[in-house]
Amino acid sequence: MKNYLIIIISLLSINYYGQTADINSLKQQLKKEKPDTNKVNDFILLSKLQHHIGDYEASLQNANNAKSLAEKLGFKTGVANALTCIGTVYFYQGKYPESIKSQLDALKINEEIGNKKGIAASYIVIGNVQRMQHNYGEAIKNNSDALKILEELGNKQGIAACYGNIGELYERQGNYTEALKNQLAALKINEEIGYQKGVAACYGNIGNIYGYQGNADEALKNYFAGLKISEQLGDKYSMVGTYANIGKMYKGLKNEKEAKKYFKSGLSLAKEIGANDLEQRIEKMMKE
């Protein structure tokens, strides 16, 4: 059973509760701001918030706004951060070549200016693309490189993201012991720092491990725990992934009614947010 939950990419700590109010206030603030580095950073923050709720087109537009302004200002950190946002949106849209290109451009700039946090972010996204391309060895290497940097920086949210990514990669290699070990490490850190999006992702990935081991009860228990958090956060992309996982599990249990119910919910939401890759995968499972 493939994993449809994508581990956290953003390394920027944001309180996602009340995000609609944050988005609206940022939009108003941007209208009043002078075209300086603060405006670049606010465009990037707005892009991240919009990305979080699955509004990918708006997120991409504001990331490009940030990139254009940063280039005019000669603000290299802003250009690199905007490129990371752009590459992340492309990843979630299933546009992997475009995602890799943006991340490599961001990585080059971050290496030039010594922005370790930015370097780590690019490694993580590149690793995620490699995972989707089944290049698990290189993906583990990139996430491990990012993990070393983030441990130096003491960035707990990023550390948890790397553990989660590495755990999922071991899962795909069939090494469930290492997979569960890394997912539990990620879950512990995300709970400590109160990062609910990360907690939900970990529940999903732990559910996958139990699913592979044939423990349907524990798999569904973890899936529904993650789904509840994703619904509270309004995290539509993660909801799509969890609907797909639940549908897949019920399909394996020969419960056709429940399987169709969750597949249809996932497909509808995937179309709504433009998650083309997940949409195609769910359609394939429904046809099967």
C-alpha positions as CSV (number, residue, x, y, z in Angstrom):
1,M,0.0,0.0,0.0
2,K,1.6,3.3,-1.1
3,N,1.7,6.3,1.2
4,Y,-0.4,9.2,0.1
5,L,0.6,11.4,3.0
6,I,3.3,13.9,2.3
7,I,5.6,14.8,5.2
8,I,6.0,18.4,6.2
9,I,8.3,20.4,4.0
10,S,8.0,23.9,5.4
11,L,10.6,24.7,8.0
12,L,8.9,28.0,9.0
13,S,7.1,27.7,12.3
14,I,3.6,29.1,11.9
15,N,0.6,29.0,14.1
16,Y,-1.9,27.5,11.6
17,Y,-4.9,27.9,13.8
18,G,-6.8,31.0,12.7
19,Q,-5.0,30.8,9.4
20,T,-7.9,32.4,7.4
21,A,-7.7,35.5,9.6
22,D,-3.9,35.5,9.0
23,I,-4.3,35.3,5.3
24,N,-6.8,38.1,5.2
25,S,-4.7,40.3,7.4
26,L,-1.6,39.6,5.4
27,K,-3.4,40.5,2.2
28,Q,-4.4,43.9,3.7
29,Q,-1.0,44.5,5.0
30,L,0.7,43.8,1.7
31,K,-1.5,46.5,0.0
32,K,0.0,49.1,2.3
33,E,3.6,48.0,2.4
34,K,6.5,49.6,0.6
35,P,8.3,47.4,-2.0
36,D,11.1,46.3,0.4
37,T,12.5,43.1,1.9
38,N,9.6,43.0,4.5
39,K,7.1,42.9,1.7
40,V,9.1,40.0,0.1
41,N,9.0,38.1,3.4
42,D,5.2,38.7,3.8
43,F,4.6,37.5,0.2
44,I,6.5,34.3,1.2
45,L,4.5,33.9,4.4
46,L,1.2,34.4,2.6
47,S,2.3,31.8,0.0
48,K,3.1,29.3,2.8
49,L,-0.2,29.8,4.5
50,Q,-2.1,29.4,1.2
51,H,-0.1,26.3,0.4
52,H,-1.0,24.9,3.8
53,I,-4.8,25.0,3.1
54,G,-4.4,23.7,-0.5
55,D,-4.8,26.9,-2.4
56,Y,-1.9,26.1,-4.7
57,E,-2.6,28.6,-7.5
58,A,-2.7,31.5,-5.0
59,S,0.4,30.2,-3.2
60,L,2.3,30.0,-6.5
61,Q,1.3,33.5,-7.5
62,N,2.4,35.0,-4.2
63,A,5.7,33.0,-4.3
64,N,6.3,34.4,-7.8
65,N,5.4,37.9,-6.5
66,A,8.1,37.5,-3.8
67,K,10.6,36.2,-6.3
68,S,10.1,39.1,-8.7
69,L,10.4,41.8,-6.0
70,A,13.4,40.1,-4.3
71,E,15.2,40.0,-7.7
72,K,14.6,43.7,-8.2
73,L,15.9,44.4,-4.7
74,G,18.9,42.1,-5.1
75,F,17.6,40.3,-2.0
76,K,19.2,36.8,-2.5
77,T,17.7,35.2,0.6
78,G,14.2,36.3,-0.5
79,V,14.8,34.9,-4.0
80,A,16.0,31.6,-2.6
81,N,13.0,31.3,-0.2
82,A,10.6,32.2,-2.9
83,L,12.1,29.5,-5.2
84,T,11.7,27.0,-2.3
85,C,8.0,27.9,-2.0
86,I,7.6,27.6,-5.8
87,G,9.3,24.2,-5.9
88,T,7.2,23.0,-3.0
89,V,3.9,23.9,-4.7
90,Y,5.1,22.2,-7.9
91,F,5.8,19.1,-5.8
92,Y,2.3,19.0,-4.3
93,Q,0.9,19.5,-7.9
94,G,2.9,16.5,-9.1
95,K,5.1,18.6,-11.4
96,Y,8.3,17.0,-10.4
97,P,10.7,18.3,-13.0
98,E,9.6,21.8,-12.3
99,S,9.9,21.2,-8.6
100,I,13.5,19.9,-8.9
101,K,14.6,22.8,-11.1
102,S,13.2,25.4,-8.6
103,Q,14.9,23.6,-5.6
104,L,18.2,23.3,-7.4
105,D,18.1,27.0,-8.2
106,A,17.3,27.8,-4.5
107,L,20.0,25.4,-3.3
108,K,22.6,27.2,-5.5
109,I,21.7,30.6,-4.0
110,N,21.5,29.3,-0.4
111,E,25.0,27.7,-0.7
112,E,26.4,31.0,-2.1
113,I,25.0,33.0,0.9
114,G,25.5,30.3,3.5
115,N,21.8,29.9,4.4
116,K,21.9,26.5,6.2
117,K,18.1,26.5,6.9
118,G,17.4,27.1,3.2
119,I,19.9,24.4,2.1
120,A,18.2,21.9,4.4
121,A,14.7,22.9,3.0
122,S,15.9,22.2,-0.5
123,Y,17.4,18.9,0.4
124,I,14.1,17.8,1.9
125,V,12.0,18.8,-1.1
126,I,14.5,17.2,-3.5
127,G,14.4,14.1,-1.4
128,N,10.6,14.0,-1.6
129,V,10.7,14.2,-5.4
130,Q,13.2,11.4,-5.5
131,R,10.9,9.4,-3.2
132,M,8.0,9.8,-5.7
133,Q,10.4,8.7,-8.5
134,H,11.3,5.6,-6.4
135,N,14.9,6.7,-5.9
136,Y,14.9,5.8,-2.3
137,G,18.6,5.6,-1.6
138,E,19.3,9.1,-2.8
139,A,16.2,10.4,-1.0
140,I,17.5,8.9,2.3
141,K,20.8,10.6,1.7
142,N,19.3,14.0,1.0
143,N,17.1,13.8,4.1
144,S,20.0,12.6,6.2
145,D,22.1,15.6,5.0
146,A,19.2,17.9,5.9
147,L,18.8,16.2,9.3
148,K,22.5,16.9,10.2
149,I,22.1,20.6,9.3
150,L,18.8,21.0,11.3
151,E,20.3,19.3,14.3
152,E,23.1,21.8,14.2
153,L,20.5,24.6,14.1
154,G,18.3,23.0,16.7
155,N,15.3,23.3,14.4
156,K,13.0,20.7,16.0
157,Q,10.2,21.0,13.4
158,G,12.7,20.3,10.6
159,I,14.3,17.5,12.6
160,A,10.9,15.8,12.9
161,A,10.2,16.3,9.2
162,C,13.4,14.5,8.3
163,Y,12.7,11.6,10.7
164,G,9.3,11.3,9.2
165,N,10.7,11.3,5.6
166,I,13.4,8.8,6.4
167,G,10.9,6.6,8.2
168,E,8.6,6.6,5.1
169,L,11.6,5.8,2.8
170,Y,12.5,2.8,5.0
171,E,8.9,1.7,4.8
172,R,9.0,1.7,1.1
173,Q,12.1,-0.4,1.2
174,G,10.3,-2.9,3.4
175,N,12.3,-2.2,6.5
176,Y,9.4,-1.7,8.9
177,T,11.5,-1.8,12.1
178,E,13.5,1.3,11.0
179,A,10.4,2.9,9.5
180,L,8.4,2.7,12.8
181,K,11.4,3.8,14.8
182,N,11.8,7.0,12.8
183,Q,8.1,7.7,12.6
184,L,7.8,7.4,16.4
185,A,10.8,9.8,16.8
186,A,9.0,12.3,14.5
187,L,5.7,11.9,16.4
188,K,7.3,12.5,19.7
189,I,9.0,15.8,18.6
190,N,5.9,17.1,16.8
191,E,3.8,16.4,20.0
192,E,6.5,18.2,22.1
193,I,6.4,21.3,20.0
194,G,2.6,21.2,19.4
195,Y,3.0,21.0,15.6
196,Q,-0.4,19.4,14.8
197,K,0.2,19.1,11.0
198,G,3.3,17.0,11.7
199,V,1.4,14.9,14.3
200,A,-1.3,14.1,11.7
201,A,1.3,13.1,9.1
202,C,3.0,10.8,11.5
203,Y,-0.2,9.1,12.4
204,G,-0.8,8.5,8.7
205,N,2.6,7.0,8.1
206,I,2.4,4.9,11.3
207,G,-0.9,3.6,9.9
208,N,0.8,2.7,6.7
209,I,3.4,0.6,8.5
210,Y,0.7,-1.3,10.4
211,G,-1.2,-1.8,7.1
212,Y,1.9,-3.3,5.5
213,Q,2.2,-5.6,8.5
214,G,-1.4,-6.8,8.1
215,N,-2.7,-5.0,11.2
216,A,-5.8,-3.4,9.8
217,D,-7.3,-2.3,13.2
218,E,-4.1,-0.4,14.2
219,A,-3.8,1.1,10.7
220,L,-7.3,2.4,10.7
221,K,-7.0,3.7,14.3
222,N,-4.0,5.8,13.2
223,Y,-5.5,7.0,10.0
224,F,-8.7,8.3,11.7
225,A,-6.6,10.0,14.4
226,G,-4.6,11.8,11.7
227,L,-7.8,12.6,9.7
228,K,-9.4,14.3,12.7
229,I,-6.4,16.6,13.1
230,S,-6.2,17.4,9.4
231,E,-9.9,18.3,9.4
232,Q,-9.4,20.6,12.3
233,L,-6.6,22.3,10.5
234,G,-8.3,22.5,7.2
235,D,-5.4,20.7,5.6
236,K,-7.1,19.5,2.5
237,Y,-4.0,17.8,0.9
238,S,-3.5,15.6,3.9
239,M,-7.2,14.9,4.0
240,V,-7.1,13.6,0.4
241,G,-4.1,11.3,1.3
242,T,-5.9,9.9,4.4
243,Y,-9.1,9.3,2.5
244,A,-7.2,7.3,0.0
245,N,-5.4,5.3,2.6
246,I,-8.6,4.5,4.5
247,G,-10.3,3.6,1.2
248,K,-7.4,1.3,0.3
249,M,-7.6,-0.4,3.7
250,Y,-11.3,-1.0,3.5
251,K,-10.8,-2.3,0.0
252,G,-8.3,-4.9,1.4
253,L,-10.9,-5.8,4.0
254,K,-13.5,-6.4,1.2
255,N,-15.7,-3.6,2.6
256,E,-16.6,-2.2,-0.8
257,K,-19.2,0.3,0.5
258,E,-16.7,2.0,2.9
259,A,-13.9,1.8,0.3
260,K,-16.0,3.6,-2.3
261,K,-17.1,6.2,0.2
262,Y,-13.6,7.3,1.1
263,F,-12.2,7.0,-2.4
264,K,-15.0,9.3,-3.6
265,S,-14.4,11.8,-0.9
266,G,-10.6,11.8,-1.7
267,L,-11.2,12.2,-5.4
268,S,-13.6,15.1,-5.0
269,L,-11.2,17.0,-2.7
270,A,-8.2,16.2,-4.9
271,K,-10.0,17.8,-7.9
272,E,-11.0,20.8,-5.7
273,I,-7.4,21.6,-4.7
274,G,-5.8,20.6,-8.0
275,A,-3.7,17.7,-6.6
276,N,-3.3,16.0,-9.9
277,D,-1.0,13.3,-8.8
278,L,-3.3,12.1,-6.0
279,E,-6.3,12.4,-8.2
280,Q,-4.8,10.0,-10.8
281,R,-3.8,7.5,-8.1
282,I,-7.2,7.5,-6.5
283,E,-8.9,7.0,-9.9
284,K,-6.6,4.1,-10.6
285,M,-7.5,2.5,-7.3
286,M,-11.2,3.0,-7.9
287,K,-10.9,1.3,-11.4
288,E,-9.2,-1.6,-9.8
